[in-house]
Amino acid sequence: MQYLALMIPFAGMALGGWIAYTSITAAHREKMAMIEAGIDPSREENEKKKYNKLRTALLFILVPIGILVGQLTHEMFAMEDATASVTFSFIFGGIALALAHFLSLKGEKEHNL
């Protein structure tokens, strides 16, 4: 039983390393395929990262608001304090991600016109 308890962290680290290696090699292969096709990979990366700041800002604004709403309304919903905070932080985080998605779609549509 003791050996099994020691194997769990090692297996977790091995799994994490394998996931990191796989993602890095996949990104490298994708960039190499883009270069072979004559596409500039740095330009594609800039297009992907264009709305990351918007998404991050909305998350940093709306998740604490969700925690605050959970703290203020936990008695109204007959929930525990921590449960209400986590629930509302996930709800407001989802709203932030959806809002960022729709704003990025609107921005891309205006940019293409």
N, C-alpha and C positions, 0 to 999 in steps of 0.2 A: 504493500500500500504506500510506503514511503517513496519508493521509486516512481510510482505513478504520479505522486504529488510533485516530484521533481521534474518529471517529463512535461508537465503541462506548461510551465513558463518557457521551456526550451522549444516546445512545439509552437507556442504562440509567437516567439521571436522568429522562428524559421518561417512561419506562415507570413508574418509581416514583411520579412526580407524578400520572400518570394513574390509577394504582391508589389512591393516597391520595384524589384527588378523587372517584373513583367510590364508594369506601367511605363517605366523608363525606356525599355526596349521597344514597346509599342509606339511611344511618342517619337523615338528615333526613326523607326521604320516609316512612320507617317511622314516625317519631314523628308526622308530620303526619297520616298515616292513622289512627294510634291516637287522636289528638285528635279527628279527625272522627267516629270511631266512639264517642266518649265514654269512652275509657279513659285513665286517668292514666298517662303514660309514665314518670314517676319511680318509680311503684310497680312497674312491670315491670322497670325497671333494677335496683331493689333486690333483686328476686327472683333475677335472673340473677347478681348479684354476691355473693349470700349465701355461697356456698361457695368464692369465690376465695382467701380467706386459707387455708382448709384445703388447697386444691390447691397453693398456693405453699409452704406449710410442709412438706407431704409431699415436694415436689420438692427443697426445700433440705435436707431431711434424708436422703432416699434416694439422690440422685445422688452426693453425696460418699461415701456408703457404697459405692455401686457402683464408684467410682473406687478406693477403698481395697481392695475385694475384687479388682478387676482387678490392682492392684499386687501384692497378696499371692499371687494364683494364676496369674500369667502363665507361670510355669515349669511348673506342673502341666498346663496346656493346650497347652504348646509354642507360645505366641503371643509376639509382640513386646510389650514393656512398654506402649507407647502404644496399640496395637491392643486389648489386653486391657482397659485402662482405659476407652477409649471404648465398647467393646462392653458392658461391665458397667454403665457409667453410663447407656447407653440402655436396657438391660434393667431396671435399677432405677428409672429415670425412668418407663418404661412401667408398672411395677408401682405406682409412686406415683400416676400418673394413674388407673389402674384402681381402686385403693383409694379415691381421692378420689371417683370416680364412684359406687362402691357405697355409700360412707358418705353421700354427698349424697342418693342414692335412699332410703336407710334413714331419714335425717333428714326428708325430705319425707313419707315414708309415716307416720312417727310424728307429724309436725305435722298431717297431714290427719285423723288418727284422733280 
